[in-house]
């Protein structure tokens, strides 16, 4: 398997023109019931595999009653916490037209998501970012990936997967199901200008409660 293109750290932070757009909060940031952190997961729990997370989100996405139970808002994303397999963190999320996450990763967690209604667009970076100790990275050419995920389509991803997810429709809601393991220990949020990726914020479970 060929190695992925790498991200090249700059020697010093590269100034970005103008203030970055305010990140859209991840679901745990807006509710008190973010659930257990990775450290508080039951010691007896058997970690789910990536395939099991994918099976879970696909099955949940086919549950018409579950999807219909999600309250939708015309302007803001909405979400419901689900019981994921093996102690994983899972969410049912509604996406109004024109909304998105902003660039982020899920640090040490791997996961999967599937579109249950509408179409979502994922932009991702085929890079392995340094885990810590940097603020600004200059991306090499050819690392950008984009895919449209229509109803019933999804994807799995490994640790430190950098992406943004968008509902680009002008008038149709999208709904999706997501699962992560271990339960999100942190989320790193980024801004991007051209080839420059800048770490803006690191969120941890205590920030969501």
Buried (B, 14 or more C-beta within 10 A) or exposed (E): EEEEBBBEBEEEEBEBEEEBEEBBBBBBBEBEEBBBBBEEBEEEBEEBBBEBBBBBBBEBBEEEEBBEEBEBEEEEBBBBBBEBBBBBBBBBBBBBBEBBBBBBBBBBBBBBBBBBBBBBBBBBBBBBBEEEEBEBBEBEEEBEEEEEBEBEBBBBBEEBBBBBBBBBBEEEBBBBBBBBBBBBBBBBBBBBEEBBBBBBEEBBBEBBE
